[in-house]
Amino acid sequence: MLQFLLGLSDRQAAEAVRCRIDFKDAMAMELGDPGFHHSALAGFRDRLAEGDRADRLLDLALARLKEAGLVRERTTQRTDSTHVLAAVRDLTRLELVSEAVRAALEEVADAFPHLLDGLVDEDWGLRYGRPVRLGKNPTKPKTRILTTGNDAARLLEHLHRHGAGRASGPRVQALRQIMVQNYHHDAAGHLRRRTADKEGGAGLPPSSRAIVSPYDTSARYARHGHIISWKGFSAHPTETCAPDGPHVITDVVTTAATTHDSQVLPGIHIRLARRELLPAGHLVDAGYTFLPHLGQAAREHQVTVSGPLRGNPTHQHRRNEGFARDDFHIDYDRRQVTCPKGQVSAGRHGPYPTSSPTAAPLIVARFTKGQCRPCPARAQCTSTAGSARTVGFPPRELHDLQLRVRAEQQTPEWKTRYAVRSGGEGTVNEFAHGHSMRRCRYRGQGRRTSSTS
């Protein structure tokens, strides 16, 4: 902790333990104690990153605070998120592949230098002898990325042919994954780079799987709207915010940057239940309000999650014209839907899971073309000529919850209670500017998680 607060390197921290009286006093050491080697700190971080040791330390601190009466169960808590930059350079695709080849070559040269005999020549030394710095507009990028890809393929094939597959380290493994994600072989067997247009079924991988650096394969690229984009992780701190007590951090979780906020909420409640610190009310922003999780929190943990629900996604509702889903009468008992003009749906199917992490599973009710074509109000219902209307809605339990929550959000009492959530941004700001939370000190999500906690 002293090393973190003072921004010391491992060598500087070990030297401070040997020479500074305040360090010795804080660690209850004798003045003549010689200290320890600086490499012991790296070993300590490795042990701390194993399993759930970082969470266990937070559990211990919260237990002491609970005994002192500074934190208690069934109050109000809030959760917010912020981006965290990985401790790697921002690389273009050409730089990524080139740096992956260079990292793999260095790894093999350190462990098995004889394996590179007959492969690496002077040209390879010129291309991969130092860290790659090409910028966003290099000369002949398409030619160079194919040349680099062929070099990488030759290297991997050479290592496989000489039986080094089982002995390959993390850098060689990262190169294999980067090659699969950025190249493919055409019908003639030639190496081609992947493009976003998915020509021949060889599109680029989704951001949730795409590696952005050979030195940290857990970092991911994400973008929120058109304002924030980063490569790294996301951090989700939870704190108490009761008006009659101090604000105490009760949970911190680090996820991949591509993990949606709504997927984090169930895990937060499970950890708070283990610590016996579940809130009565949990204030979150719109990213966390996944309708099934709101029902799950109330049913399993008796926690009321408050946050703006996503609006009706139909274009009629967005434009405020025509018949939106709320204009249809849903009869769950008879398993039918009645349109504003009195037509009854011909059938329904589902519920189906949706591709969006923020949308609840949907039941789909269908009207026939024979019902919709002669309808004088068809233009207000569907804009596609000759088509029939389909209406998607969540199961009854979630539909009732959705109506109740949306009605509550219009009341002044709910708005006053929810206004407390904005204070979480101050906590995130303190973490970011006071404790460098938005920048990883170490590589790898395991170490990032333990350092955040």
C-alpha positions in Angstrom: 0.0 0.0 0.0 2.8 2.4 0.8 4.4 1.6 -2.6 1.1 2.4 -4.3 0.4 5.6 -2.4 3.9 6.9 -3.1 4.2 5.7 -6.7 7.4 3.7 -6.1 8.8 1.0 -8.4 9.6 -2.4 -6.9 13.3 -1.5 -6.5 12.5 1.9 -4.9 10.0 0.3 -2.5 12.5 -2.4 -1.4 15.2 0.3 -0.9 12.7 2.4 1.2 12.1 -0.7 3.4 15.9 -1.0 4.0 16.6 2.7 4.5 13.6 4.6 5.8 12.6 4.6 9.4 8.9 5.4 8.6 8.6 2.3 6.4 10.2 0.2 9.1 7.9 1.6 11.8 4.8 1.1 9.6 5.8 -2.6 9.0 6.8 -3.2 12.7 10.3 -4.0 11.7 13.5 -3.7 13.7 15.8 -0.8 12.7 18.5 -3.2 11.7 16.3 -5.4 9.6 17.9 -5.8 6.1 14.6 -5.9 4.3 13.9 -8.1 1.3 14.7 -8.5 -2.4 12.6 -6.4 -4.7 11.4 -9.5 -6.6 9.4 -10.5 -3.5 6.9 -7.8 -4.4 6.2 -9.3 -7.8 5.7 -12.7 -6.2 3.3 -11.1 -3.7 1.2 -9.6 -6.5 1.1 -13.0 -8.2 -0.2 -14.7 -5.1 -2.7 -11.9 -4.5 -4.1 -12.3 -8.0 -4.8 -16.0 -7.4 -8.4 -17.0 -7.0 -10.5 -14.6 -4.9 -7.8 -13.4 -2.5 -8.4 -9.7 -3.3 -12.1 -10.2 -2.5 -11.2 -11.9 0.7 -9.1 -8.9 1.8 -12.1 -6.6 1.0 -14.4 -9.0 3.0 -12.1 -8.7 6.0 -12.0 -4.8 5.8 -15.8 -4.7 5.5 -16.3 -7.1 8.4 -14.3 -4.7 10.7 -16.3 -1.7 9.5 -19.5 -3.6 10.1 -18.4 -4.4 13.7 -17.7 -0.7 14.2 -21.2 0.2 13.0 -19.9 2.2 9.9 -21.7 0.0 7.4 -24.8 -2.1 7.7 -27.3 -4.2 5.7 -30.5 -3.0 4.1 -29.6 0.6 3.5 -29.2 2.4 0.1 -26.3 1.6 -2.2 -25.3 2.8 -5.7 -23.2 1.4 -8.5 -21.5 3.1 -11.4 -18.9 2.1 -13.9 -15.8 3.6 -15.6 -13.4 2.7 -18.3 -9.9 1.3 -17.4 -7.0 1.6 -19.9 -4.8 -1.5 -20.3 -1.1 -1.1 -19.8 -0.4 -1.6 -23.5 0.1 0.7 -26.5 -2.7 1.5 -28.9 -1.8 -0.5 -32.0 -3.1 -0.6 -35.5 -3.7 -4.0 -37.1 -0.3 -3.9 -38.9 1.5 -2.9 -35.7 -0.4 -5.6 -33.8 0.7 -8.4 -36.0 4.2 -7.1 -36.3 4.6 -6.7 -32.6 3.1 -10.1 -32.0 5.8 -11.6 -34.3 8.5 -9.7 -32.5 7.3 -10.8 -29.1 7.1 -14.4 -30.2 10.6 -14.2 -31.6 12.0 -12.8 -28.4 10.2 -15.5 -26.3 11.6 -18.3 -28.5 15.1 -16.7 -28.6 15.2 -16.6 -24.7 13.9 -20.2 -24.2 15.0 -22.2 -27.3 17.4 -20.0 -29.4 18.5 -23.0 -31.5 15.0 -23.3 -33.0 15.5 -20.1 -34.9 18.5 -21.4 -36.9 17.7 -21.4 -40.6 14.7 -19.1 -40.2 15.8 -15.7 -39.0 18.0 -13.7 -41.3 19.1 -10.1 -41.5 15.8 -8.9 -43.1 13.9 -10.3 -40.1 16.3 -8.4 -37.8 15.5 -5.2 -39.6 11.7 -5.8 -39.5 11.4 -7.1 -35.9 14.6 -6.1 -34.1 13.0 -3.3 -32.2 9.4 -2.2 -31.1 7.2 -1.4 -34.0 6.3 2.3 -34.5 4.4 2.8 -37.8 1.6 5.3 -37.0 -1.8 5.3 -38.6 -0.8 5.9 -42.1 2.2 3.7 -43.0 3.4 3.3 -46.6 2.0 0.2 -48.5 0.0 -1.1 -45.5 -1.8 -3.9 -47.5 1.5 -5.2 -48.8 3.2 -5.0 -45.4 0.4 -6.7 -43.5 0.5 -9.6 -45.9 4.3 -9.8 -45.7 4.1 -9.8 -41.9 1.4 -12.4 -42.0 3.5 -14.7 -44.2 6.4 -14.2 -41.8 4.2 -15.2 -38.8 2.9 -18.2 -40.7 6.5 -19.3 -41.5 7.5 -18.9 -37.8 4.5 -20.9 -36.5 5.0 -23.6 -39.1 8.8 -23.7 -38.3 8.1 -24.1 -34.6 5.5 -26.8 -35.2 7.8 -28.7 -37.5 10.6 -28.7 -35.0 8.4 -30.0 -32.2 8.2 -26.7 -30.2 4.4 -26.7 -30.1 4.1 -28.0 -26.5 6.9 -25.8 -25.3 5.5 -22.6 -26.7 4.9 -19.8 -24.2 2.1 -17.2 -24.0 3.6 -14.9 -26.7 3.6 -17.7 -29.3 0.1 -18.7 -28.2 -1.0 -15.0 -28.6 0.5 -14.9 -32.1 -1.5 -18.0 -33.1 -4.7 -16.4 -32.0 -3.9 -13.1 -33.7 -3.2 -14.9 -36.9 -6.5 -16.7 -36.8 -8.3 -13.4 -36.1 -6.6 -11.3 -38.8 -5.9 -13.8 -41.7 -7.5 -16.6 -43.6 -6.6 -18.8 -46.5 -8.5 -18.4 -49.8 -9.6 -21.2 -52.1 -6.2 -21.4 -53.7 -4.5 -21.7 -50.3 -3.0 -18.2 -50.3 -2.9 -16.1 -47.1 -5.3 -13.2 -47.1 -6.1 -10.6 -44.5 -9.6 -10.5 -43.0 -11.9 -7.6 -43.7 -15.0 -6.2 -42.1 -17.2 -7.0 -45.1 -17.1 -10.8 -44.3 -16.2 -11.7 -47.9 -16.2 -15.5 -48.2 -17.2 -15.8 -44.6 -13.8 -14.4 -43.4 -14.9 -11.4 -41.4 -13.2 -9.9 -38.4 -14.0 -11.3 -35.0 -16.3 -9.4 -32.6 -14.7 -7.0 -30.1 -15.4 -9.4 -27.3 -12.9 -11.8 -28.7 -10.5 -9.7 -30.7 -7.0 -9.4 -29.1 -5.6 -5.9 -29.1 -2.1 -6.5 -27.8 0.1 -9.6 -27.6 1.2 -8.5 -24.2 -2.2 -8.5 -22.6 -4.6 -10.9 -24.3 -7.4 -10.2 -21.8 -7.7 -6.5 -22.9 -10.6 -5.6 -25.3 -11.6 -2.7 -27.4 -14.9 -1.0 -26.5 -16.8 2.2 -27.4 -19.6 4.0 -25.7 -21.5 6.0 -28.2 -19.4 8.3 -30.3 -17.5 9.9 -27.4 -15.5 7.3 -25.4 -13.5 4.5 -26.9 -10.7 2.5 -25.2 -8.8 -0.7 -25.0 -8.8 -2.4 -21.6 -11.4 -3.1 -19.0 -14.3 -1.7 -17.1 -14.5 -1.2 -13.3 -17.8 -1.2 -11.3 -17.5 0.2 -7.8 -20.5 -0.1 -5.4 -20.8 2.1 -2.3 -23.3 2.9 0.5 -25.1 6.2 0.2 -27.5 6.3 3.1 -28.0 9.9 4.4 -27.3 8.9 8.0 -24.0 7.2 7.5 -20.6 7.4 5.8 -20.1 6.3 2.2 -18.2 3.0 2.2 -17.1 0.9 -0.8 -18.8 -2.5 -0.5 -17.8 -4.1 -3.8 -15.5 -3.5 -6.8 -15.5 -5.7 -9.8 -13.3 -5.5 -13.0 -14.7 -6.9 -16.3 -13.7 -6.9 -19.9 -14.4 -3.7 -21.6 -17.0 -5.4 -23.8 -19.0 -6.8 -20.9 -22.3 -5.0 -20.7 -23.1 -3.3 -17.4 -26.3 -5.3 -17.0 -24.4 -8.6 -16.8 -22.5 -7.4 -13.7 -25.5 -6.8 -11.4 -26.3 -10.4 -10.4 -22.7 -11.0 -9.4 -22.7 -7.8 -7.3 -25.7 -9.0 -5.3 -24.3 -12.5 -4.8 -21.1 -11.0 -3.3 -23.0 -8.5 -1.1 -25.2 -11.3 0.1 -22.1 -13.3 1.1 -20.9 -10.3 3.0 -24.3 -9.7 4.6 -24.4 -6.2 3.2 -27.3 -6.4 0.7 -29.1 -3.0 0.3 -32.8 -2.4 0.4 -32.5 -0.1 -2.5 -29.9 -0.2 -5.2 -29.4 2.9 -7.5 -27.9 2.3 -10.9 -27.9 4.0 -14.3 -29.7 2.8 -17.4 -26.8 0.5 -18.4 -27.6 -1.9 -15.5 -31.4 -2.0 -15.8 -31.9 -5.3 -17.6 -35.5 -6.2 -16.8 -35.0 -9.9 -15.9 -32.3 -8.9 -13.4 -34.5 -6.4 -11.8 -37.1 -9.1 -11.1 -34.3 -11.6 -10.0 -33.0 -9.0 -7.5 -36.4 -8.5 -6.0 -37.3 -12.2 -5.9 -34.0 -13.7 -4.7 -32.4 -10.9 -2.6 -35.4 -8.6 -1.8 -33.4 -5.7 -3.4 -35.3 -2.9 -5.2 -33.1 -1.9 -8.2 -33.9 1.7 -9.3 -32.8 3.0 -12.7 -34.2 4.2 -16.0 -35.7 1.5 -18.1 -35.0 1.3 -21.8 -37.9 2.9 -23.8 -40.1 1.2 -26.3 -37.9 0.3 -29.3 -40.6 0.4 -32.0 -40.2 3.2 -34.6 -43.9 4.2 -34.0 -43.1 5.0 -30.4 -39.8 6.8 -31.3 -41.6 9.0 -33.8 -44.7 9.4 -31.7 -46.9 8.4 -34.6 -48.9 5.3 -35.5 -49.6 2.3 -33.3 -46.9 1.3 -30.9 -46.7 -1.9 -28.8 -48.5 -0.2 -25.8 -51.5 0.4 -28.1 -52.1 -3.3 -28.4 -54.1 -5.2 -25.7 -52.3 -8.2 -24.4 -54.4 -11.0 -22.9 -52.0 -13.5 -21.3 -54.8 -15.9 -20.1 -56.2 -16.3 -23.6 -52.8 -16.1 -25.2 -53.8 -13.5 -27.7 -53.2 -9.9 -28.6 -55.9 -7.5 -29.9 -54.9 -4.6 -32.2 -56.3 -1.0 -31.9 -58.8 -1.9 -34.7 -60.1 -5.0 -33.0 -58.3 -7.7 -34.9 -57.1 -10.7 -32.8 -53.7 -12.2 -33.4 -53.6 -15.5 -35.2 -51.0 -17.0 -33.0 -48.0 -16.4 -30.8 -44.6 -18.0 -30.3 -41.9 -17.8 -27.6 -40.5 -16.5 -25.4 -37.4 -16.1 -27.5 -34.1 -14.8 -26.1 -32.9 -11.6 -27.7 -29.5 -10.7 -29.1 -29.3 -7.5 -27.1 -28.1 -7.7 -23.5 -30.4 -4.9 -22.5 -33.7 -6.5 -23.9 -35.9 -9.0 -22.1 -37.0 -12.3 -23.8 -39.9 -11.7 -26.1 -43.1 -13.4 -26.9 -44.0 -12.7 -30.6 -47.7 -12.4 -31.6 -48.4 -12.5 -35.3 -51.3 -11.0 -37.4 -52.0 -12.5 -40.8 -51.8 -10.6 -44.1 -55.5 -11.1 -44.6 -56.1 -9.2 -41.4 -53.7 -6.3 -42.1 -54.0 -5.7 -45.9 -57.7 -4.5 -45.9 -57.2 -2.5 -42.7 -57.6 1.3 -43.4 -55.1 2.1 -40.6 -52.4 -0.3 -42.0 -50.0 2.6 -42.8 -50.1 3.6 -39.1 -49.2 0.1 -38.0 -46.6 -1.2 -40.5 -44.7 0.6 -43.1 -43.7 -2.3 -45.3 -46.1 -2.9 -48.3 -47.9 -6.2 -48.2 -46.5 -7.2 -44.8 -48.4 -8.1 -41.6 -47.7 -6.7 -38.1 -45.9 -8.7 -35.4 -45.9 -7.5 -31.8 -43.2 -8.5 -29.3 -43.7 -8.3 -25.6 -42.1 -9.8 -22.5 -43.7 -12.6 -20.3 -46.4 -11.6 -17.9 -44.2 -11.2 -14.8 -41.7 -9.0 -16.6 -44.4 -7.1 -18.4 -46.2 -6.2 -15.1 -42.8 -5.2 -13.6 -42.0 -3.1 -16.6 -45.4 -1.2 -16.3 -45.0 -0.7 -12.6 -41.4 0.6 -12.8 -42.2 3.0 -15.7 -45.1 4.4 -13.7 -43.0 4.8 -10.6 -40.3 6.7 -12.6 -42.8 9.4 -13.4 -43.4 10.3 -9.7 -41.6 13.1 -7.8 -40.8 10.7 -5.0 -38.9 8.3 -7.3 -37.0 11.2 -8.9 -35.9 12.6 -5.5 -34.8 9.2 -4.4 -32.9 8.5 -7.6 -31.1 11.8 -7.6 -28.7 10.4 -5.0 -27.3 8.1 -7.7 -25.4 11.0 -9.3 -23.1 11.1 -6.3 -21.5 7.9 -7.5 -19.8 9.9 -10.3 -17.9 11.8 -7.6 -16.6 8.5 -6.2 -15.5 7.4 -9.7 -13.8 10.8 -10.1 -11.9 10.3 -6.8 -10.8 6.8 -7.9 -9.7 8.0 -11.3 -7.9 11.2 -10.3 -6.8 10.3 -6.8 -5.9 6.7 -7.2 -5.3 6.3 -11.0 -8.1 3.8 -11.4 -8.5 4.4 -15.1 -4.9 3.2 -15.9 -3.7 -0.3 -15.3 -0.5 -0.6 -13.3 0.0 -4.2 -14.4 -0.9 -6.4 -17.4 -3.6 -9.0 -17.2 -7.1 -8.9 -15.9 -6.3 -11.0 -12.8 -3.7 -8.5 -11.6 -6.0 -5.6 -12.6 -8.8 -7.1 -10.5 -6.7 -7.5 -7.4 -5.1 -4.0 -7.7 -8.6 -2.4 -8.2 -10.0 -4.2 -5.1 
